[in-house]
């Protein structure tokens, strides 16, 4: 992927990180800024798919009230929870 395409992807994901609450905005935005570039392509694609999920599900997952079925989603959520000590 070219630098321009990679930048466009990150910009699109940054926009999609804007959720219904500031808390979710910050949690997912931080993962994008701090971890996305070093993640495997599989995890990068999973992050894009994760952002398609509904806010109540995302909130329950990051708060530990439920766990996503998809392994890659669990890995990202676990990283977010560990980083923010949730």
N, CA, C and O of each residue as an XYZ file, in Angstrom:
344
protein
N       0.853     -1.182      0.000
C       0.000      0.000      0.000
C       0.893      1.237      0.000
O       1.865      1.313      0.751
N       0.563      2.178     -0.826
C       1.347      3.406     -0.900
C       1.125      4.244      0.354
O       0.168      4.033      1.099
N       2.025      5.195      0.570
C       1.884      6.088      1.728
C       0.579      6.864      1.668
O      -0.089      7.045      2.686
N       0.214      7.323      0.475
C      -1.024      8.090      0.318
C      -2.236      7.230      0.652
O      -3.167      7.692      1.311
N      -2.224      5.982      0.199
C      -3.342      5.081      0.488
C      -3.397      4.755      1.976
O      -4.475      4.714      2.569
N      -2.231      4.524      2.577
C      -2.182      4.239      4.013
C      -2.694      5.432      4.811
O      -3.448      5.261      5.769
N      -2.291      6.629      4.424
C      -2.767      7.837      5.115
C      -4.270      8.007      4.960
O      -4.957      8.392      5.906
N      -4.778      7.721      3.768
C      -6.220      7.827      3.535
C      -6.979      6.819      4.391
O      -8.047      7.128      4.918
N      -6.429      5.614      4.530
C      -7.060      4.592      5.366
C      -7.101      5.036      6.819
O      -8.134      4.916      7.477
N      -5.998      5.543      7.317
C      -5.952      6.003      8.709
C      -6.919      7.169      8.915
O      -7.592      7.237      9.944
N      -6.995      8.069      7.967
C      -7.933      9.197      8.089
C      -9.377      8.695      8.139
O     -10.184      9.188      8.927
N      -9.691      7.723      7.302
C     -11.042      7.154      7.284
C     -11.339      6.476      8.614
O     -12.423      6.643      9.174
N     -10.373      5.710      9.121
C     -10.562      5.046     10.408
C     -10.671      6.055     11.549
O     -11.452      5.864     12.481
N      -9.898      7.112     11.474
C      -9.966      8.156     12.505
C     -11.388      8.724     12.557
O     -11.927      8.960     13.639
N     -11.977      8.938     11.409
C     -13.349      9.449     11.355
C     -14.318      8.425     11.940
O     -15.244      8.785     12.667
N     -14.105      7.151     11.623
C     -14.984      6.100     12.122
C     -14.817      5.856     13.616
O     -15.707      5.282     14.244
N     -13.700      6.277     14.199
C     -13.497      6.167     15.645
C     -14.373      7.144     16.406
O     -14.547      7.012     17.618
N     -14.913      8.105     15.715
C     -15.824      9.053     16.359
C     -17.134      8.341     16.615
O     -17.888      8.041     15.689
N     -17.396      8.074     17.879
C     -18.539      7.273     18.278
C     -19.575      8.162     18.944
O     -19.531      9.386     18.817
N     -20.499      7.544     19.651
C     -21.557      8.285     20.319
C     -21.154      8.896     21.643
O     -21.866      9.738     22.189
N     -20.004      8.471     22.165
C     -19.555      9.004     23.448
C     -18.078      9.376     23.360
O     -17.322      8.808     22.572
N     -17.691     10.329     24.177
C     -16.276     10.721     24.215
C     -15.387      9.576     24.662
O     -14.257      9.427     24.197
N     -15.920      8.764     25.578
C     -15.126      7.657     26.102
C     -14.751      6.675     24.993
O     -13.589      6.291     24.861
N     -15.739      6.276     24.201
C     -15.444      5.365     23.092
C     -14.557      6.045     22.061
O     -13.652      5.418     21.512
N     -14.807      7.326     21.793
C     -13.942      8.078     20.868
C     -12.486      7.968     21.306
O     -11.603      7.669     20.502
N     -12.253      8.212     22.582
C     -10.891      8.215     23.106
C     -10.280      6.817     23.088
O      -9.131      6.652     22.678
N     -11.024      5.822     23.521
C     -10.484      4.468     23.587
C     -10.079      3.946     22.218
O      -8.972      3.436     22.046
N     -10.962      4.073     21.259
C     -10.666      3.550     19.926
C      -9.714      4.467     19.163
O      -8.877      3.992     18.395
N      -9.837      5.760     19.368
C      -8.901      6.697     18.744
C      -7.481      6.489     19.230
O      -6.534      6.572     18.448
N      -7.331      6.218     20.522
C      -5.994      5.956     21.066
C      -5.399      4.683     20.480
O      -4.214      4.647     20.146
N      -6.213      3.638     20.353
C      -5.695      2.394     19.774
C      -5.239      2.653     18.339
O      -4.188      2.171     17.916
N      -6.029      3.406     17.608
C      -5.659      3.733     16.226
C      -4.328      4.472     16.192
O      -3.449      4.116     15.407
N      -4.165      5.476     17.013
C      -2.953      6.291     16.985
C      -1.728      5.558     17.525
O      -0.619      5.743     17.024
N      -1.930      4.724     18.548
C      -0.789      4.112     19.229
C      -0.438      2.720     18.723
O       0.714      2.301     18.837
N      -1.390      2.004     18.173
C      -1.155      0.589     17.892
C      -1.379      0.180     16.445
O      -0.753     -0.771     15.975
N      -2.250      0.871     15.733
C      -2.658      0.450     14.394
C      -1.466      0.237     13.459
O      -1.389     -0.791     12.788
N      -0.551      1.180     13.408
C       0.572      1.101     12.452
C       1.439     -0.134     12.675
O       1.998     -0.673     11.720
N       1.557     -0.584     13.906
C       2.406     -1.748     14.193
C       1.621     -3.063     14.215
O       2.212     -4.130     14.380
N       0.317     -2.998     14.053
C      -0.514     -4.201     14.072
C      -0.338     -4.992     12.775
O       0.041     -4.444     11.741
N      -0.618     -6.270     12.855
C      -0.582     -7.111     11.658
C      -1.698     -6.686     10.714
O      -2.678     -6.084     11.151
N      -1.564     -6.988      9.430
C      -2.658     -6.677      8.497
C      -3.991     -7.305      8.929
O      -5.047     -6.698      8.755
N      -3.941     -8.503      9.483
C      -5.170     -9.155      9.960
C      -5.822     -8.337     11.058
O      -7.038     -8.145     11.054
N      -5.021     -7.854     12.001
C      -5.554     -7.052     13.098
C      -6.019     -5.685     12.602
O      -7.010     -5.154     13.103
N      -5.327     -5.115     11.636
C      -5.766     -3.846     11.058
C      -7.140     -3.993     10.411
O      -8.009     -3.142     10.595
N      -7.337     -5.071      9.653
C      -8.646     -5.308      9.039
C      -9.714     -5.554     10.100
O     -10.850     -5.098      9.970
N      -9.340     -6.277     11.147
C     -10.286     -6.539     12.234
C     -10.698     -5.243     12.918
O     -11.859     -5.085     13.298
N      -9.750     -4.308     13.081
C     -10.079     -3.032     13.706
C     -11.118     -2.286     12.871
O     -12.068     -1.720     13.413
N     -10.937     -2.288     11.566
C     -11.926     -1.649     10.687
C     -13.297     -2.314     10.848
O     -14.319     -1.631     10.899
N     -13.312     -3.636     10.927
C     -14.571     -4.360     11.122
C     -15.159     -4.072     12.504
O     -16.374     -3.949     12.654
N     -14.301     -3.967     13.501
C     -14.754     -3.684     14.857
C     -15.505     -2.358     14.919
O     -16.490     -2.222     15.644
N     -15.033     -1.399     14.162
C     -15.680     -0.081     14.161
C     -17.066     -0.102     13.523
O     -17.800      0.882     13.605
N     -17.427     -1.209     12.892
C     -18.773     -1.366     12.316
C     -19.787     -1.836     13.357
O     -20.990     -1.840     13.097
N     -19.307     -2.229     14.522
C     -20.189     -2.755     15.564
C     -20.945     -1.610     16.248
O     -20.541     -0.448     16.192
N     -22.034     -1.973     16.882
C     -22.877     -0.993     17.567
C     -22.206     -0.503     18.855
O     -21.528     -1.266     19.543
N     -22.406      0.773     19.166
C     -21.807      1.371     20.360
C     -22.139      0.617     21.654
O     -21.238      0.412     22.467
N     -23.391      0.196     21.882
C     -23.663     -0.531     23.135
C     -22.832     -1.820     23.265
O     -22.390     -2.170     24.359
N     -22.626     -2.513     22.149
C     -21.795     -3.719     22.192
C     -20.347     -3.356     22.492
O     -19.702     -3.995     23.322
N     -19.840     -2.335     21.821
C     -18.463     -1.904     22.064
C     -18.275     -1.511     23.530
O     -17.277     -1.870     24.155
N     -19.224     -0.786     24.058
C     -19.130     -0.339     25.446
C     -19.120     -1.531     26.398
O     -18.312     -1.583     27.325
N     -20.016     -2.487     26.170
C     -20.047     -3.676     27.028
C     -18.732     -4.438     26.950
O     -18.253     -4.947     27.963
N     -18.148     -4.522     25.772
C     -16.888     -5.233     25.602
C     -15.753     -4.527     26.337
O     -14.988     -5.177     27.050
N     -15.629     -3.216     26.179
C     -14.516     -2.521     26.832
C     -14.709     -2.429     28.345
O     -13.734     -2.304     29.085
N     -15.937     -2.490     28.801
C     -16.199     -2.467     30.238
C     -16.133     -3.859     30.853
O     -16.243     -3.998     32.071
N     -15.956     -4.887     30.037
C     -15.835     -6.242     30.540
C     -17.146     -6.903     30.885
O     -17.152     -7.942     31.546
N     -18.253     -6.337     30.459
C     -19.574     -6.917     30.730
C     -19.903     -8.060     29.782
O     -20.762     -8.893     30.071
N     -19.216     -8.092     28.657
C     -19.408     -9.132     27.645
C     -18.104     -9.232     26.869
O     -17.209     -8.400     27.016
N     -18.015    -10.265     26.041
C     -16.815    -10.450     25.220
C     -17.243    -10.730     23.782
O     -18.195    -11.474     23.548
N     -16.547    -10.139     22.833
C     -16.887    -10.411     21.439
C     -16.532    -11.849     21.072
O     -15.599    -12.425     21.632
N     -17.266    -12.418     20.146
C     -16.991    -13.783     19.716
C     -15.736    -13.857     18.848
O     -14.971    -14.817     18.944
N     -15.527    -12.876     18.026
C     -14.395    -12.903     17.092
C     -13.079    -12.705     17.843
O     -12.929    -11.751     18.606
N     -12.139    -13.604     17.620
C     -10.855    -13.600     18.326
C     -10.101    -12.283     18.141
O      -9.564    -11.748     19.111
N     -10.050    -11.750     16.921
C      -9.321    -10.509     16.677
C      -9.955     -9.334     17.420
O      -9.251     -8.449     17.907
N     -11.288     -9.328     17.505
C     -11.962     -8.286     18.276
C     -11.550     -8.388     19.739
O     -11.262     -7.378     20.383
N     -11.522     -9.630     20.268
C     -11.124     -9.815     21.670
C      -9.707     -9.310     21.897
O      -9.426     -8.690     22.922
N      -8.816     -9.570     20.952
C      -7.428     -9.121     21.109
C      -7.357     -7.597     21.181
O      -6.664     -7.049     22.039
N      -8.058     -6.920     20.300
C      -8.051     -5.451     20.301
C      -8.682     -4.920     21.587
O      -8.135     -4.024     22.231
N      -9.821     -5.471     21.951
C     -10.508     -5.036     23.170
C      -9.621     -5.282     24.388
O      -9.528     -4.429     25.271
N      -8.973     -6.436     24.440
C      -8.072     -6.732     25.568
C      -6.926     -5.730     25.626
O      -6.532     -5.302     26.711
N      -6.390     -5.353     24.476
C      -5.316     -4.348     24.453
C      -5.815     -3.001     24.953
O      -5.130     -2.321     25.717
N      -7.004     -2.620     24.523
C      -7.599     -1.345     24.973
C      -7.824     -1.386     26.482
O      -7.478     -0.441     27.192
N      -8.404     -2.483     26.968
C      -8.679     -2.609     28.404
C      -7.376     -2.568     29.216
O      -7.317     -1.915     30.257
N      -6.351     -3.252     28.750
C      -5.070     -3.271     29.471
C      -4.430     -1.894     29.469
O      -3.938     -1.433     30.499
N      -4.434     -1.239     28.324
C      -3.817      0.088     28.196
C      -4.461      1.111     29.115
O      -3.790      1.988     29.660
N      -5.769      0.988     29.278
C      -6.518      1.962     30.079
C      -6.923      1.428     31.447
O      -7.689      2.052     32.181
N      -6.385      0.252     31.767
C      -6.636     -0.379     33.079
C      -8.118     -0.506     33.397
O      -8.575     -0.114     34.471
N      -8.850     -1.051     32.457
C     -10.298     -1.238     32.634
C     -10.594     -2.660     33.066
O     -11.755     -3.016     33.266
